[in-house]
Amino acid sequence: MFDTAAPNFDAPIIGGAKLVAIDLATNKIRRTYTFTKDVVLDTTYLNDVRVDL
């Protein structure tokens, strides 16, 4: 799950944007990745994730 932390497409809440890895077999959170304020700017809207295994 990707939480943009940008309610109503407004500026993101500082420290709120995160990527949450959920184990679909157990429906439990496996890990949460947060993003710093130098990555998520006021003009940023995070909406795509790419995973390279």
mmCIF entry with sequence, helices, sheets and N, C-alpha, C, O atoms, coordinates in Angstrom:
data_MODEL
# 
_entry.id   MODEL 
# 
_entity.id                         1 
_entity.type                       polymer 
_entity.pdbx_number_of_molecules   1 
# 
_entity_poly.entity_id                      1 
_entity_poly.type                           'polypeptide(L)' 
_entity_poly.nstd_linkage                   no 
_entity_poly.nstd_monomer                   no 
_entity_poly.pdbx_seq_one_letter_code       MFDTAAPNFDAPIIGGAKLVAIDLATNKIRRTYTFTKDVVLDTTYLNDVRVDL 
_entity_poly.pdbx_seq_one_letter_code_can   MFDTAAPNFDAPIIGGAKLVAIDLATNKIRRTYTFTKDVVLDTTYLNDVRVDL 
_entity_poly.pdbx_strand_id                 A 
# 
loop_
_entity_poly_seq.entity_id 
_entity_poly_seq.num 
_entity_poly_seq.mon_id 
_entity_poly_seq.hetero 
1 1  MET n 
1 2  PHE n 
1 3  ASP n 
1 4  THR n 
1 5  ALA n 
1 6  ALA n 
1 7  PRO n 
1 8  ASN n 
1 9  PHE n 
1 10 ASP n 
1 11 ALA n 
1 12 PRO n 
1 13 ILE n 
1 14 ILE n 
1 15 GLY n 
1 16 GLY n 
1 17 ALA n 
1 18 LYS n 
1 19 LEU n 
1 20 VAL n 
1 21 ALA n 
1 22 ILE n 
1 23 ASP n 
1 24 LEU n 
1 25 ALA n 
1 26 THR n 
1 27 ASN n 
1 28 LYS n 
1 29 ILE n 
1 30 ARG n 
1 31 ARG n 
1 32 THR n 
1 33 TYR n 
1 34 THR n 
1 35 PHE n 
1 36 THR n 
1 37 LYS n 
1 38 ASP n 
1 39 VAL n 
1 40 VAL n 
1 41 LEU n 
1 42 ASP n 
1 43 THR n 
1 44 THR n 
1 45 TYR n 
1 46 LEU n 
1 47 ASN n 
1 48 ASP n 
1 49 VAL n 
1 50 ARG n 
1 51 VAL n 
1 52 ASP n 
1 53 LEU n 
# 
_struct_asym.id          A 
_struct_asym.entity_id   1 
# 
_struct_conf.conf_type_id            HELX_P 
_struct_conf.id                      HELX_P1 
_struct_conf.pdbx_PDB_helix_id       AA1 
_struct_conf.beg_label_comp_id       PRO 
_struct_conf.beg_label_asym_id       A 
_struct_conf.beg_label_seq_id        7 
_struct_conf.pdbx_beg_PDB_ins_code   ? 
_struct_conf.end_label_comp_id       PHE 
_struct_conf.end_label_asym_id       A 
_struct_conf.end_label_seq_id        9 
_struct_conf.pdbx_end_PDB_ins_code   ? 
_struct_conf.beg_auth_comp_id        PRO 
_struct_conf.beg_auth_asym_id        A 
_struct_conf.beg_auth_seq_id         7 
_struct_conf.end_auth_comp_id        PHE 
_struct_conf.end_auth_asym_id        A 
_struct_conf.end_auth_seq_id         9 
_struct_conf.pdbx_PDB_helix_class    5 
_struct_conf.details                 ? 
_struct_conf.pdbx_PDB_helix_length   3 
# 
_struct_conf_type.id          HELX_P 
_struct_conf_type.criteria    ? 
_struct_conf_type.reference   ? 
# 
_struct_sheet.id               AA1 
_struct_sheet.type             ? 
_struct_sheet.number_strands   3 
_struct_sheet.details          ? 
# 
loop_
_struct_sheet_order.sheet_id 
_struct_sheet_order.range_id_1 
_struct_sheet_order.range_id_2 
_struct_sheet_order.offset 
_struct_sheet_order.sense 
AA1 1 2 ? anti-parallel 
AA1 2 3 ? anti-parallel 
# 
loop_
_struct_sheet_range.sheet_id 
_struct_sheet_range.id 
_struct_sheet_range.beg_label_comp_id 
_struct_sheet_range.beg_label_asym_id 
_struct_sheet_range.beg_label_seq_id 
_struct_sheet_range.pdbx_beg_PDB_ins_code 
_struct_sheet_range.end_label_comp_id 
_struct_sheet_range.end_label_asym_id 
_struct_sheet_range.end_label_seq_id 
_struct_sheet_range.pdbx_end_PDB_ins_code 
_struct_sheet_range.beg_auth_comp_id 
_struct_sheet_range.beg_auth_asym_id 
_struct_sheet_range.beg_auth_seq_id 
_struct_sheet_range.end_auth_comp_id 
_struct_sheet_range.end_auth_asym_id 
_struct_sheet_range.end_auth_seq_id 
AA1 1 PHE A 2  ? ASP A 3  ? PHE A 2  ASP A 3  
AA1 2 LYS A 18 ? ASP A 23 ? LYS A 18 ASP A 23 
AA1 3 LYS A 28 ? THR A 34 ? LYS A 28 THR A 34 
# 
loop_
_atom_site.group_PDB 
_atom_site.id 
_atom_site.type_symbol 
_atom_site.label_atom_id 
_atom_site.label_alt_id 
_atom_site.label_comp_id 
_atom_site.label_asym_id 
_atom_site.label_entity_id 
_atom_site.label_seq_id 
_atom_site.pdbx_PDB_ins_code 
_atom_site.Cartn_x 
_atom_site.Cartn_y 
_atom_site.Cartn_z 
_atom_site.occupancy 
_atom_site.B_iso_or_equiv 
_atom_site.pdbx_formal_charge 
_atom_site.auth_seq_id 
_atom_site.auth_comp_id 
_atom_site.auth_asym_id 
_atom_site.auth_atom_id 
_atom_site.pdbx_PDB_model_num 
ATOM 1   N N  . MET A 1 1  ? 0.841  -1.153  0.000  1.00 0.00 ? 1  MET A N  1 
ATOM 2   C CA . MET A 1 1  ? 0.000  0.000   0.000  1.00 0.00 ? 1  MET A CA 1 
ATOM 3   C C  . MET A 1 1  ? 0.897  1.230   0.000  1.00 0.00 ? 1  MET A C  1 
ATOM 4   O O  . MET A 1 1  ? 1.931  1.257   0.667  1.00 0.00 ? 1  MET A O  1 
ATOM 5   N N  . PHE A 1 2  ? 0.493  2.240   -0.749 1.00 0.00 ? 2  PHE A N  1 
ATOM 6   C CA . PHE A 1 2  ? 1.248  3.475   -0.828 1.00 0.00 ? 2  PHE A CA 1 
ATOM 7   C C  . PHE A 1 2  ? 0.400  4.598   -0.268 1.00 0.00 ? 2  PHE A C  1 
ATOM 8   O O  . PHE A 1 2  ? -0.689 4.870   -0.775 1.00 0.00 ? 2  PHE A O  1 
ATOM 9   N N  . ASP A 1 3  ? 0.887  5.250   0.770  1.00 0.00 ? 3  ASP A N  1 
ATOM 10  C CA . ASP A 1 3  ? 0.181  6.374   1.380  1.00 0.00 ? 3  ASP A CA 1 
ATOM 11  C C  . ASP A 1 3  ? 0.896  7.643   0.944  1.00 0.00 ? 3  ASP A C  1 
ATOM 12  O O  . ASP A 1 3  ? 2.034  7.886   1.347  1.00 0.00 ? 3  ASP A O  1 
ATOM 13  N N  . THR A 1 4  ? 0.239  8.451   0.126  1.00 0.00 ? 4  THR A N  1 
ATOM 14  C CA . THR A 1 4  ? 0.853  9.674   -0.402 1.00 0.00 ? 4  THR A CA 1 
ATOM 15  C C  . THR A 1 4  ? 0.937  10.778  0.643  1.00 0.00 ? 4  THR A C  1 
ATOM 16  O O  . THR A 1 4  ? 1.727  11.711  0.497  1.00 0.00 ? 4  THR A O  1 
ATOM 17  N N  . ALA A 1 5  ? 0.137  10.682  1.687  1.00 0.00 ? 5  ALA A N  1 
ATOM 18  C CA . ALA A 1 5  ? 0.073  11.704  2.744  1.00 0.00 ? 5  ALA A CA 1 
ATOM 19  C C  . ALA A 1 5  ? -0.303 13.064  2.189  1.00 0.00 ? 5  ALA A C  1 
ATOM 20  O O  . ALA A 1 5  ? 0.099  14.097  2.723  1.00 0.00 ? 5  ALA A O  1 
ATOM 21  N N  . ALA A 1 6  ? -1.084 13.056  1.103  1.00 0.00 ? 6  ALA A N  1 
ATOM 22  C CA . ALA A 1 6  ? -1.511 14.295  0.459  1.00 0.00 ? 6  ALA A CA 1 
ATOM 23  C C  . ALA A 1 6  ? -3.040 14.314  0.377  1.00 0.00 ? 6  ALA A C  1 
ATOM 24  O O  . ALA A 1 6  ? -3.610 14.018  -0.673 1.00 0.00 ? 6  ALA A O  1 
ATOM 25  N N  . PRO A 1 7  ? -3.700 14.660  1.482  1.00 0.00 ? 7  PRO A N  1 
ATOM 26  C CA . PRO A 1 7  ? -5.161 14.657  1.476  1.00 0.00 ? 7  PRO A CA 1 
ATOM 27  C C  . PRO A 1 7  ? -5.716 15.630  0.446  1.00 0.00 ? 7  PRO A C  1 
ATOM 28  O O  . PRO A 1 7  ? -5.267 16.772  0.345  1.00 0.00 ? 7  PRO A O  1 
ATOM 29  N N  . ASN A 1 8  ? -6.693 15.164  -0.313 1.00 0.00 ? 8  ASN A N  1 
ATOM 30  C CA . ASN A 1 8  ? -7.339 15.979  -1.358 1.00 0.00 ? 8  ASN A CA 1 
ATOM 31  C C  . ASN A 1 8  ? -6.344 16.510  -2.386 1.00 0.00 ? 8  ASN A C  1 
ATOM 32  O O  . ASN A 1 8  ? -6.544 17.587  -2.946 1.00 0.00 ? 8  ASN A O  1 
ATOM 33  N N  . PHE A 1 9  ? -5.273 15.758  -2.636 1.00 0.00 ? 9  PHE A N  1 
ATOM 34  C CA . PHE A 1 9  ? -4.222 16.128  -3.592 1.00 0.00 ? 9  PHE A CA 1 
ATOM 35  C C  . PHE A 1 9  ? -3.535 17.438  -3.209 1.00 0.00 ? 9  PHE A C  1 
ATOM 36  O O  . PHE A 1 9  ? -2.971 18.113  -4.069 1.00 0.00 ? 9  PHE A O  1 
ATOM 37  N N  . ASP A 1 10 ? -3.576 17.797  -1.945 1.00 0.00 ? 10 ASP A N  1 
ATOM 38  C CA . ASP A 1 10 ? -2.937 19.003  -1.438 1.00 0.00 ? 10 ASP A CA 1 
ATOM 39  C C  . ASP A 1 10 ? -1.466 18.697  -1.150 1.00 0.00 ? 10 ASP A C  1 
ATOM 40  O O  . ASP A 1 10 ? -0.996 17.595  -1.432 1.00 0.00 ? 10 ASP A O  1 
ATOM 41  N N  . ALA A 1 11 ? -0.751 19.653  -0.599 1.00 0.00 ? 11 ALA A N  1 
ATOM 42  C CA . ALA A 1 11 ? 0.655  19.430  -0.232 1.00 0.00 ? 11 ALA A CA 1 
ATOM 43  C C  . ALA A 1 11 ? 0.740  18.274  0.768  1.00 0.00 ? 11 ALA A C  1 
ATOM 44  O O  . ALA A 1 11 ? -0.098 18.163  1.663  1.00 0.00 ? 11 ALA A O  1 
ATOM 45  N N  . PRO A 1 12 ? 1.744  17.424  0.617  1.00 0.00 ? 12 PRO A N  1 
ATOM 46  C CA . PRO A 1 12 ? 1.882  16.277  1.519  1.00 0.00 ? 12 PRO A CA 1 
ATOM 47  C C  . PRO A 1 12 ? 2.143  16.690  2.968  1.00 0.00 ? 12 PRO A C  1 
ATOM 48  O O  . PRO A 1 12 ? 2.761  17.721  3.234  1.00 0.00 ? 12 PRO A O  1 
ATOM 49  N N  . ILE A 1 13 ? 1.668  15.879  3.880  1.00 0.00 ? 13 ILE A N  1 
ATOM 50  C CA . ILE A 1 13 ? 1.941  16.078  5.299  1.00 0.00 ? 13 ILE A CA 1 
ATOM 51  C C  . ILE A 1 13 ? 3.389  15.648  5.544  1.00 0.00 ? 13 ILE A C  1 
ATOM 52  O O  . ILE A 1 13 ? 3.790  14.552  5.153  1.00 0.00 ? 13 ILE A O  1 
ATOM 53  N N  . ILE A 1 14 ? 4.161  16.506  6.185  1.00 0.00 ? 14 ILE A N  1 
ATOM 54  C CA . ILE A 1 14 ? 5.577  16.218  6.423  1.00 0.00 ? 14 ILE A CA 1 
ATOM 55  C C  . ILE A 1 14 ? 5.715  14.925  7.237  1.00 0.00 ? 14 ILE A C  1 
ATOM 56  O O  . ILE A 1 14 ? 5.117  14.773  8.302  1.00 0.00 ? 14 ILE A O  1 
ATOM 57  N N  . GLY A 1 15 ? 6.520  14.001  6.704  1.00 0.00 ? 15 GLY A N  1 
ATOM 58  C CA . GLY A 1 15 ? 6.766  12.733  7.381  1.00 0.00 ? 15 GLY A CA 1 
ATOM 59  C C  . GLY A 1 15 ? 5.656  11.713  7.234  1.00 0.00 ? 15 GLY A C  1 
ATOM 60  O O  . GLY A 1 15 ? 5.719  10.643  7.839  1.00 0.00 ? 15 GLY A O  1 
ATOM 61  N N  . GLY A 1 16 ? 4.634  12.024  6.438  1.00 0.00 ? 16 GLY A N  1 
ATOM 62  C CA . GLY A 1 16 ? 3.483  11.134  6.330  1.00 0.00 ? 16 GLY A CA 1 
ATOM 63  C C  . GLY A 1 16 ? 3.524  10.133  5.191  1.00 0.00 ? 16 GLY A C  1 
ATOM 64  O O  . GLY A 1 16 ? 2.902  9.074   5.277  1.00 0.00 ? 16 GLY A O  1 
ATOM 65  N N  . ALA A 1 17 ? 4.252  10.453  4.117  1.00 0.00 ? 17 ALA A N  1 
ATOM 66  C CA . ALA A 1 17 ? 4.292  9.557   2.959  1.00 0.00 ? 17 ALA A CA 1 
ATOM 67  C C  . ALA A 1 17 ? 5.022  8.269   3.321  1.00 0.00 ? 17 ALA A C  1 
ATOM 68  O O  . ALA A 1 17 ? 6.089  8.289   3.934  1.00 0.00 ? 17 ALA A O  1 
ATOM 69  N N  . LYS A 1 18 ? 4.415  7.141   2.924  1.00 0.00 ? 18 LYS A N  1 
ATOM 70  C CA . LYS A 1 18 ? 5.045  5.862   3.250  1.00 0.00 ? 18 LYS A CA 1 
ATOM 71  C C  . LYS A 1 18 ? 4.572  4.756   2.313  1.00 0.00 ? 18 LYS A C  1 
ATOM 72  O O  . LYS A 1 18 ? 3.493  4.821   1.725  1.00 0.00 ? 18 LYS A O  1 
ATOM 73  N N  . LEU A 1 19 ? 5.406  3.757   2.200  1.00 0.00 ? 19 LEU A N  1 
ATOM 74  C CA . LEU A 1 19 ? 5.100  2.547   1.464  1.00 0.00 ? 19 LEU A CA 1 
ATOM 75  C C  . LEU A 1 19 ? 5.015  1.435   2.488  1.00 0.00 ? 19 LEU A C  1 
ATOM 76  O O  . LEU A 1 19 ? 5.942  1.242   3.275  1.00 0.00 ? 19 LEU A O  1 
ATOM 77  N N  . VAL A 1 20 ? 3.920  0.706   2.488  1.00 0.00 ? 20 VAL A N  1 
ATOM 78  C CA . VAL A 1 20 ? 3.700  -0.344  3.477  1.00 0.00 ? 20 VAL A CA 1 
ATOM 79  C C  . VAL A 1 20 ? 3.649  -1.693  2.768  1.00 0.00 ? 20 VAL A C  1 
ATOM 80  O O  . VAL A 1 20 ? 2.822  -1.904  1.882  1.00 0.00 ? 20 VAL A O  1 
ATOM 81  N N  . ALA A 1 21 ? 4.533  -2.600  3.159  1.00 0.00 ? 21 ALA A N  1 
ATOM 82  C CA . ALA A 1 21 ? 4.547  -3.957  2.614  1.00 0.00 ? 21 ALA A CA 1 
ATOM 83  C C  . ALA A 1 21 ? 3.629  -4.820  3.468  1.00 0.00 ? 21 ALA A C  1 
ATOM 84  O O  . ALA A 1 21 ? 3.820  -4.948  4.677  1.00 0.00 ? 21 ALA A O  1 
ATOM 85  N N  . ILE A 1 22 ? 2.634  -5.408  2.820  1.00 0.00 ? 22 ILE A N  1 
ATOM 86  C CA . ILE A 1 22 ? 1.652  -6.239  3.520  1.00 0.00 ? 22 ILE A CA 1 
ATOM 87  C C  . ILE A 1 22 ? 1.769  -7.677  3.040  1.00 0.00 ? 22 ILE A C  1 
ATOM 88  O O  . ILE A 1 22 ? 1.776  -7.937  1.837  1.00 0.00 ? 22 ILE A O  1 
ATOM 89  N N  . ASP A 1 23 ? 1.861  -8.594  3.965  1.00 0.00 ? 23 ASP A N  1 
ATOM 90  C CA . ASP A 1 23 ? 1.880  -10.022 3.648  1.00 0.00 ? 23 ASP A CA 1 
ATOM 91  C C  . ASP A 1 23 ? 0.439  -10.443 3.379  1.00 0.00 ? 23 ASP A C  1 
ATOM 92  O O  . ASP A 1 23 ? -0.383 -10.491 4.294  1.00 0.00 ? 23 ASP A O  1 
ATOM 93  N N  . LEU A 1 24 ? 0.143  -10.744 2.132  1.00 0.00 ? 24 LEU A N  1 
ATOM 94  C CA . LEU A 1 24 ? -1.236 -11.063 1.762  1.00 0.00 ? 24 LEU A CA 1 
ATOM 95  C C  . LEU A 1 24 ? -1.716 -12.399 2.327  1.00 0.00 ? 24 LEU A C  1 
ATOM 96  O O  . LEU A 1 24 ? -2.920 -12.627 2.442  1.00 0.00 ? 24 LEU A O  1 
ATOM 97  N N  . ALA A 1 25 ? -0.786 -13.276 2.678  1.00 0.00 ? 25 ALA A N  1 
ATOM 98  C CA . ALA A 1 25 ? -1.170 -14.567 3.244  1.00 0.00 ? 25 ALA A CA 1 
ATOM 99  C C  . ALA A 1 25 ? -1.662 -14.415 4.687  1.00 0.00 ? 25 ALA A C  1 
ATOM 100 O O  . ALA A 1 25 ? -2.553 -15.139 5.130  1.00 0.00 ? 25 ALA A O  1 
ATOM 101 N N  . THR A 1 26 ? -1.069 -13.462 5.408  1.00 0.00 ? 26 THR A N  1 
ATOM 102 C CA . THR A 1 26 ? -1.427 -13.287 6.819  1.00 0.00 ? 26 THR A CA 1 
ATOM 103 C C  . THR A 1 26 ? -2.174 -11.975 7.083  1.00 0.00 ? 26 THR A C  1 
ATOM 104 O O  . THR A 1 26 ? -2.707 -11.759 8.171  1.00 0.00 ? 26 THR A O  1 
ATOM 105 N N  . ASN A 1 27 ? -2.201 -11.103 6.064  1.00 0.00 ? 27 ASN A N  1 
ATOM 106 C CA . ASN A 1 27 ? -2.841 -9.793  6.182  1.00 0.00 ? 27 ASN A CA 1 
ATOM 107 C C  . ASN A 1 27 ? -2.187 -8.937  7.271  1.00 0.00 ? 27 ASN A C  1 
ATOM 108 O O  . ASN A 1 27 ? -2.854 -8.154  7.947  1.00 0.00 ? 27 ASN A O  1 
ATOM 109 N N  . LYS A 1 28 ? -0.869 -9.102  7.426  1.00 0.00 ? 28 LYS A N  1 
ATOM 110 C CA . LYS A 1 28 ? -0.129 -8.337  8.424  1.00 0.00 ? 28 LYS A CA 1 
ATOM 111 C C  . LYS A 1 28 ? 0.921  -7.470  7.743  1.00 0.00 ? 28 LYS A C  1 
ATOM 112 O O  . LYS A 1 28 ? 1.443  -7.812  6.682  1.00 0.00 ? 28 LYS A O  1 
ATOM 113 N N  . ILE A 1 29 ? 1.221  -6.335  8.380  1.00 0.00 ? 29 ILE A N  1 
ATOM 114 C CA . ILE A 1 29 ? 2.246  -5.444  7.861  1.00 0.00 ? 29 ILE A CA 1 
ATOM 115 C C  . ILE A 1 29 ? 3.614  -6.085  8.077  1.00 0.00 ? 29 ILE A C  1 
ATOM 116 O O  . ILE A 1 29 ? 3.968  -6.476  9.189  1.00 0.00 ? 29 ILE A O  1 
ATOM 117 N N  . ARG A 1 30 ? 4.369  -6.182  6.992  1.00 0.00 ? 30 ARG A N  1 
ATOM 118 C CA . ARG A 1 30 ? 5.723  -6.753  7.075  1.00 0.00 ? 30 ARG A CA 1 
ATOM 119 C C  . ARG A 1 30 ? 6.770  -5.677  7.308  1.00 0.00 ? 30 ARG A C  1 
ATOM 120 O O  . ARG A 1 30 ? 7.721  -5.872  8.065  1.00 0.00 ? 30 ARG A O  1 
ATOM 121 N N  . ARG A 1 31 ? 6.582  -4.523  6.639  1.00 0.00 ? 31 ARG A N  1 
ATOM 122 C CA . ARG A 1 31 ? 7.565  -3.449  6.759  1.00 0.00 ? 31 ARG A CA 1 
ATOM 123 C C  . ARG A 1 31 ? 6.952  -2.138  6.285  1.00 0.00 ? 31 ARG A C  1 
ATOM 124 O O  . ARG A 1 31 ? 6.082  -2.127  5.414  1.00 0.00 ? 31 ARG A O  1 
ATOM 125 N N  . THR A 1 32 ? 7.409  -1.043  6.862  1.00 0.00 ? 32 THR A N  1 
ATOM 126 C CA . THR A 1 32 ? 6.972  0.287   6.452  1.00 0.00 ? 32 THR A CA 1 
ATOM 127 C C  . THR A 1 32 ? 8.195  1.097   6.052  1.00 0.00 ? 32 THR A C  1 
ATOM 128 O O  . THR A 1 32 ? 9.164  1.199   6.804  1.00 0.00 ? 32 THR A O  1 
ATOM 129 N N  . TYR A 1 33 ? 8.133  1.670   4.860  1.00 0.00 ? 33 TYR A N  1 
ATOM 130 C CA . TYR A 1 33 ? 9.211  2.520   4.354  1.00 0.00 ? 33 TYR A CA 1 
ATOM 131 C C  . TYR A 1 33 ? 8.712  3.960   4.373  1.00 0.00 ? 33 TYR A C  1 
ATOM 132 O O  . TYR A 1 33 ? 7.662  4.259   3.805  1.00 0.00 ? 33 TYR A O  1 
ATOM 133 N N  . THR A 1 34 ? 9.447  4.844   5.015  1.00 0.00 ? 34 THR A N  1 
ATOM 134 C CA . THR A 1 34 ? 9.066  6.249   5.053  1.00 0.00 ? 34 THR A CA 1 
ATOM 135 C C  . THR A 1 34 ? 9.990  7.060   4.149  1.00 0.00 ? 34 THR A C  1 
ATOM 136 O O  . THR A 1 34 ? 11.066 6.601   3.766  1.00 0.00 ? 34 THR A O  1 
ATOM 137 N N  . PHE A 1 35 ? 9.556  8.258   3.819  1.00 0.00 ? 35 PHE A N  1 
ATOM 138 C CA . PHE A 1 35 ? 10.315 9.126   2.929  1.00 0.00 ? 35 PHE A CA 1 
ATOM 139 C C  . PHE A 1 35 ? 10.604 10.446  3.631  1.00 0.00 ? 35 PHE A C  1 
ATOM 140 O O  . PHE A 1 35 ? 9.733  11.001  4.301  1.00 0.00 ? 35 PHE A O  1 
ATOM 141 N N  . THR A 1 36 ? 11.809 10.941  3.481  1.00 0.00 ? 36 THR A N  1 
ATOM 142 C CA . THR A 1 36 ? 12.211 12.182  4.135  1.00 0.00 ? 36 THR A CA 1 
ATOM 143 C C  . THR A 1 36 ? 11.670 13.395  3.385  1.00 0.00 ? 36 THR A C  1 
ATOM 144 O O  . THR A 1 36 ? 11.222 13.283  2.244  1.00 0.00 ? 36 THR A O  1 
ATOM 145 N N  . LYS A 1 37 ? 11.716 14.557  4.040  1.00 0.00 ? 37 LYS A N  1 
ATOM 146 C CA . LYS A 1 37 ? 11.155 15.772  3.444  1.00 0.00 ? 37 LYS A CA 1 
ATOM 147 C C  . LYS A 1 37 ? 11.951 16.253  2.235  1.00 0.00 ? 37 LYS A C  1 
ATOM 148 O O  . LYS A 1 37 ? 11.436 17.049  1.450  1.00 0.00 ? 37 LYS A O  1 
ATOM 149 N N  . ASP A 1 38 ? 13.193 15.793  2.061  1.00 0.00 ? 38 ASP A N  1 
ATOM 150 C CA . ASP A 1 38 ? 13.936 16.171  0.859  1.00 0.00 ? 38 ASP A CA 1 
ATOM 151 C C  . ASP A 1 38 ? 13.543 15.319  -0.345 1.00 0.00 ? 38 ASP A C  1 
ATOM 152 O O  . ASP A 1 38 ? 13.927 15.630  -1.472 1.00 0.00 ? 38 ASP A O  1 
ATOM 153 N N  . VAL A 1 39 ? 12.790 14.262  -0.122 1.00 0.00 ? 39 VAL A N  1 
ATOM 154 C CA . VAL A 1 39 ? 12.265 13.422  -1.202 1.00 0.00 ? 39 VAL A CA 1 
ATOM 155 C C  . VAL A 1 39 ? 10.832 13.825  -1.541 1.00 0.00 ? 39 VAL A C  1 
ATOM 156 O O  . VAL A 1 39 ? 10.470 13.904  -2.715 1.00 0.00 ? 39 VAL A O  1 
ATOM 157 N N  . VAL A 1 40 ? 10.028 14.077  -0.533 1.00 0.00 ? 40 VAL A N  1 
ATOM 158 C CA . VAL A 1 40 ? 8.627  14.449  -0.729 1.00 0.00 ? 40 VAL A CA 1 
ATOM 159 C C  . VAL A 1 40 ? 8.506  15.965  -0.529 1.00 0.00 ? 40 VAL A C  1 
ATOM 160 O O  . VAL A 1 40 ? 8.432  16.451  0.600  1.00 0.00 ? 40 VAL A O  1 
ATOM 161 N N  . LEU A 1 41 ? 8.487  16.684  -1.622 1.00 0.00 ? 41 LEU A N  1 
ATOM 162 C CA . LEU A 1 41 ? 8.415  18.141  -1.579 1.00 0.00 ? 41 LEU A CA 1 
ATOM 163 C C  . LEU A 1 41 ? 6.961  18.597  -1.578 1.00 0.00 ? 41 LEU A C  1 
ATOM 164 O O  . LEU A 1 41 ? 6.054  17.790  -1.782 1.00 0.00 ? 41 LEU A O  1 
ATOM 165 N N  . ASP A 1 42 ? 6.736  19.898  -1.346 1.00 0.00 ? 42 ASP A N  1 
ATOM 166 C CA . ASP A 1 42 ? 5.367  20.440  -1.367 1.00 0.00 ? 42 ASP A CA 1 
ATOM 167 C C  . ASP A 1 42 ? 4.686  20.222  -2.708 1.00 0.00 ? 42 ASP A C  1 
ATOM 168 O O  . ASP A 1 42 ? 3.462  20.107  -2.776 1.00 0.00 ? 42 ASP A O  1 
ATOM 169 N N  . THR A 1 43 ? 5.473  20.165  -3.771 1.00 0.00 ? 43 THR A N  1 
ATOM 170 C CA . THR A 1 43 ? 4.920  19.986  -5.116 1.00 0.00 ? 43 THR A CA 1 
ATOM 171 C C  . THR A 1 43 ? 4.937  18.530  -5.575 1.00 0.00 ? 43 THR A C  1 
ATOM 172 O O  . THR A 1 43 ? 4.608  18.236  -6.724 1.00 0.00 ? 43 THR A O  1 
ATOM 173 N N  . THR A 1 44 ? 5.316  17.629  -4.687 1.00 0.00 ? 44 THR A N  1 
ATOM 174 C CA . THR A 1 44 ? 5.410  16.203  -5.018 1.00 0.00 ? 44 THR A CA 1 
ATOM 175 C C  . THR A 1 44 ? 4.082  15.501  -4.788 1.00 0.00 ? 44 THR A C  1 
ATOM 176 O O  . THR A 1 44 ? 3.399  15.752  -3.794 1.00 0.00 ? 44 THR A O  1 
ATOM 177 N N  . TYR A 1 45 ? 3.715  14.609  -5.723 1.00 0.00 ? 45 TYR A N  1 
ATOM 178 C CA . TYR A 1 45 ? 2.603  13.698  -5.488 1.00 0.00 ? 45 TYR A CA 1 
ATOM 179 C C  . TYR A 1 45 ? 3.081  12.314  -5.893 1.00 0.00 ? 45 TYR A C  1 
ATOM 180 O O  . TYR A 1 45 ? 3.161  11.991  -7.078 1.00 0.00 ? 45 TYR A O  1 
ATOM 181 N N  . LEU A 1 46 ? 3.396  11.513  -4.903 1.00 0.00 ? 46 LEU A N  1 
ATOM 182 C CA . LEU A 1 46 ? 3.904  10.164  -5.161 1.00 0.00 ? 46 LEU A CA 1 
ATOM 183 C C  . LEU A 1 46 ? 2.746  9.254   -5.551 1.00 0.00 ? 46 LEU A C  1 
ATOM 184 O O  . LEU A 1 46 ? 1.749  9.170   -4.833 1.00 0.00 ? 46 LEU A O  1 
ATOM 185 N N  . ASN A 1 47 ? 2.875  8.573   -6.686 1.00 0.00 ? 47 ASN A N  1 
ATOM 186 C CA . ASN A 1 47 ? 1.782  7.690   -7.083 1.00 0.00 ? 47 ASN A CA 1 
ATOM 187 C C  . ASN A 1 47 ? 2.228  6.419   -7.805 1.00 0.00 ? 47 ASN A C  1 
ATOM 188 O O  . ASN A 1 47 ? 1.394  5.570   -8.121 1.00 0.00 ? 47 ASN A O  1 
ATOM 189 N N  . ASP A 1 48 ? 3.515  6.275   -8.069 1.00 0.00 ? 48 ASP A N  1 
ATOM 190 C CA . ASP A 1 48 ? 4.002  5.078   -8.747 1.00 0.00 ? 48 ASP A CA 1 
ATOM 191 C C  . ASP A 1 48 ? 5.115  4.435   -7.935 1.00 0.00 ? 48 ASP A C  1 
ATOM 192 O O  . ASP A 1 48 ? 5.930  5.117   -7.313 1.00 0.00 ? 48 ASP A O  1 
ATOM 193 N N  . VAL A 1 49 ? 5.130  3.115   -7.956 1.00 0.00 ? 49 VAL A N  1 
ATOM 194 C CA . VAL A 1 49 ? 6.173  2.365   -7.261 1.00 0.00 ? 49 VAL A CA 1 
ATOM 195 C C  . VAL A 1 49 ? 6.714  1.314   -8.217 1.00 0.00 ? 49 VAL A C  1 
ATOM 196 O O  . VAL A 1 49 ? 5.949  0.622   -8.888 1.00 0.00 ? 49 VAL A O  1 
ATOM 197 N N  . ARG A 1 50 ? 8.018  1.199   -8.274 1.00 0.00 ? 50 ARG A N  1 
ATOM 198 C CA . ARG A 1 50 ? 8.652  0.146   -9.066 1.00 0.00 ? 50 ARG A CA 1 
ATOM 199 C C  . ARG A 1 50 ? 9.489  -0.707  -8.140 1.00 0.00 ? 50 ARG A C  1 
ATOM 200 O O  . ARG A 1 50 ? 10.190 -0.184  -7.273 1.00 0.00 ? 50 ARG A O  1 
ATOM 201 N N  . VAL A 1 51 ? 9.424  -2.010  -8.314 1.00 0.00 ? 51 VAL A N  1 
ATOM 202 C CA . VAL A 1 51 ? 10.180 -2.938  -7.475 1.00 0.00 ? 51 VAL A CA 1 
ATOM 203 C C  . VAL A 1 51 ? 11.080 -3.763  -8.386 1.00 0.00 ? 51 VAL A C  1 
ATOM 204 O O  . VAL A 1 51 ? 10.621 -4.384  -9.345 1.00 0.00 ? 51 VAL A O  1 
ATOM 205 N N  . ASP A 1 52 ? 12.356 -3.755  -8.068 1.00 0.00 ? 52 ASP A N  1 
ATOM 206 C CA . ASP A 1 52 ? 13.324 -4.535  -8.819 1.00 0.00 ? 52 ASP A CA 1 
ATOM 207 C C  . ASP A 1 52 ? 13.878 -5.613  -7.902 1.00 0.00 ? 52 ASP A C  1 
ATOM 208 O O  . ASP A 1 52 ? 14.694 -5.328  -7.026 1.00 0.00 ? 52 ASP A O  1 
ATOM 209 N N  . LEU A 1 53 ? 13.439 -6.842  -8.098 1.00 0.00 ? 53 LEU A N  1 
ATOM 210 C CA . LEU A 1 53 ? 13.901 -7.943  -7.267 1.00 0.00 ? 53 LEU A CA 1 
ATOM 211 C C  . LEU A 1 53 ? 15.219 -8.464  -7.778 1.00 0.00 ? 53 LEU A C  1 
ATOM 212 O O  . LEU A 1 53 ? 15.776 -9.400  -7.205 1.00 0.00 ? 53 LEU A O  1 
# 
